[in-house]
Amino acid sequence: MSRTLDWAGLLNVRDLGGLSTEDGTRTRFGAVIRADNVRRLEDARTLLEHGVSRVVDLRFPVEFGDDRIDDLPVDVVHVSLLGEWDDDYRDSLEAQMTGSAPADYLRASYLDFLERFAANFAAVVRAVATAPPGAVCIHCMGGRDRTGLVAALLLRLAGVPIDVVAEDYAASEAALADTHARWVAAAPDEEERERRAIFGHAPAYVMADVLEELERRHGSVAEYLRAAGVSNEELQAVRRRLREDN
């Protein structure tokens, strides 16, 4: 089976199945799918055709305005992963972004997201743990940053090695490259082109660094999520959903 899924209207869709774990099993196909904005699908029935029973939407509400599809034929849980839209926080990130190399900005911002919005990450994991039978599809806008962080946590819970998790994250850079290049080229001036160019980066070592630091601080992804409010039963439910040996 191919992990990369061809969903008309989308660019960055992967099944989290088929990945080796540290203890010798593999992740299950059809358990969790990561995607860019599923409300841009040409046909919402695509979700049903791939066995999706729940969609977890990580976007800010202000990002809903350009959706092609209003209603989806599956259960939808919305968790604004990065909280309420905060102009001051956004401005601070922009300032950090312009003063740092892209990889340094990504690493610092991802770690800040994980600490600042830990309760929201916990809510997303809980939504996966309590989903009805079928696949859970997690998405944001491009499926790289917010979705990438959630996918990384889920894969680590399943026992996937950090380097393999990081490779899955990095695949978004290639998937979005053409669209991103057109967006950069359409910028009104050089300053904006430079700003937009930063968003095209997703090197594997960034996610590896982030996970290693998160686990250094908390002991493990499971301990990070427990501290954020995820129960042992919910953590085990995620492992059962994702692993072939259950």
Phi, psi and omega in degrees: 000146178270137176284330180279127183251139181260094179252113185304126181103344181245165186236342195219069185240125178221142171278138179276010178277167174082012181259136180289145177254168183292339181254018167095005174256196180222162174280151187274133171290149176077017179259307179223134178239136176253143188207165164278188192301107184292346178280007169258004177302144175291330180216117182295342179293346175306322180299315179294322180296334179258016173073020181286128177253337180216138171250133175248113185261119186264005191279159166293145175304329180293349179271000184280348192298329184259015181297138176280328185245129178274316184240136178255150184276022180223170176296138180235130173244125178255123173231108176291098193302323182259028172075207178284148176298121186233108183298322180295317179294318178299318179297321179294323177293318179299319179295319178294321182296318182287341181258008184228158168294149184308315182295321179294320178297314181299313181300311182295317182291320179298316179295322176296317177303313184297323180279315185291323186244034183303321181297327178287321174299320178298320180297323178293314179299321178296323178295326175289316183297326186259007183293150175292167178306143184122186181273148171255128178253121180253133182210158168233234176266297180264347179078021183253300190278291181297311178296322180297320178293316179296315178301321179297317178297315180297316181294323176293323175299325179282351178093017178284134181300152184301319183294327178287319175301317181295324178294322177297316177302314185295337181298339179292331181298314179291321183297327184258002190301313184295313179297319180295318180299321178293322178295318178297314182298332182276000181298146185286341181205173185295321179300316179290325176299317179295321179296314182294327183300329182299327185286355180273356186267137173208061182289143183303322185294337177296310180294324176299314179298318182296313180294319179298318180290319178300317181287331174295319182288321190247351182098318179191167174296320179300317180292323175302314183288324175301315180297332180275354174115004178278131182281162175300321180297320179291321176298318179293325178296322176295315179299317179298320181295320190270339189258142181290339186276005181251000000 
